[in-house]
Amino acid sequence: MDAAAGEAELLQRRQVARRSRIAAIVVVLLLAAGAARTVVSRMSNGHALEAGAAQSAITYVKTTLVKPAGTGQAMNLPGTLQGFVQAPVSARAGGYLRRWTKDIGSQVKQGELLAEIETPELDQQLSQAVAARNQTASSLELAKSTVDRWEALRKRDAVSQQELEERRSGYAQARATLAGADANVERLRQLENFKRVTAPFSGVITRRNVDIGDLIDSNKPLFTLSQTDPLRVYVNVPQAYAQLVKPGQAAVVTQSELRDRTFNGKVARTAGSIDASTRTMQVEITLGNRDGALLPGAFVNVELAAAPSGALTIPANAVLFRSQGPLVAKVEAGGSVRLQPVRLGRNYGDTIEVTSGLSGNESLVLNPSDALADGDKVQVVADANPTGSSPAAKATP
């Protein structure tokens, strides 16, 4: 009995030990599987983090090419219309206005009568001058006959040579006096012609300053006459653009009151110097006005196409301003960035001239980030936010 019980107990113990070993093996296998899963998961997460970091480190940029300036910069400047020929018409003869024949707005031809003046004092002066001339002419005839007689007497040696010379001198003086009288008569007759005030050139009467009965003198203009076709426009070009404006360039003139109408003109001449007080150069533009739509004295806007300067131009948003001065970010081969110092010229708003630092056809980053540095890697894209990029990626549009 005791032997059988001992064997049963030993068998039971062996079964328990075997079950314990199996359970231990299962636990070890489960622990190994869990460890392997953890390692694989961590490796996968590490690769994902590396890929995300690499994706986040990429800077996406838009670029532009540096090109020479094209047709130049158009300038909009204010101007005032003036008649091509414009002058006050005054009377050379003084007197009273008898009548006027043309009023404001009248189209007149050269030589056409504008007004007539009564000149009683001038008429009297002319009469006196004619009488004095006739008197001088009589004295000249007497002096001539006297010289003739004294020459005949001198031939008979009845008078001295000195006396003959005195008579000849008197005759010469009489001739000179007559010439002076003739000149005075001619002067007054010329003044008489100014009683008729005529148009010195064809144009439009823009002002009438007198009426019938007014006292007229040479200091008081009777009319203002203006030639309205063509017209002149004077504009003041800033010094920065003065070198770009040349005679013969096209100009477009507009007036706010005349909507949807433009008038084409040309630069006739420039002053060729800068006004020290305003730092501008005066430019004269000739403008056709055949239909009379434009009026002298009107305020207009002049669009002047300046000649190209030949300098390189870049977009204004491609410039970085840092402590070392203006910079641009050039994209070199391999996608690396190089910050290039440049010297800027004229600022046209959307574009800026570059006078030095670039040679042309460089690829520049638009809207470069303040954090951009030499050697940074960038990727040029058409869209500043490419599809599928990481939300944390730096984007420079």
Secondary structure, 3 states (H helix, E strand, C coil): CHHHHHHHHHHHHHHHHHHHHHHHHHHHHHHHHHHHHHHHHHHHHHHHHHHHHHHHHCEEECEEECEECCCCCEEEEEEEEEECCEEEEECCCCEEEEEECCCCCCEECCCCEEEEEECHHHHHHHHHHHHHHHHHHHHHHHHHHHHHHHHHHHHCCCCCHHHHHHHHHHHHHHHHHHHHHHHHHHHHHHHHHCCEEECCCCEEEEEECCCCCCEECCCCEEEEEECCCCEEEEEEEEHHHHCCCCCCCEEEEECCCCCCCCEEEEEEEECCCCECCCCEEEEEEEECCCCCCCCCCCEEEEEEECCCCCCEEEEHHHEEEECCEEEEEEECCCCEEEEEECEEEEECCCEEEEEECCCCCCEEECCCCCCCCCCCEEEECCCCCCCCCCCCCCEEC
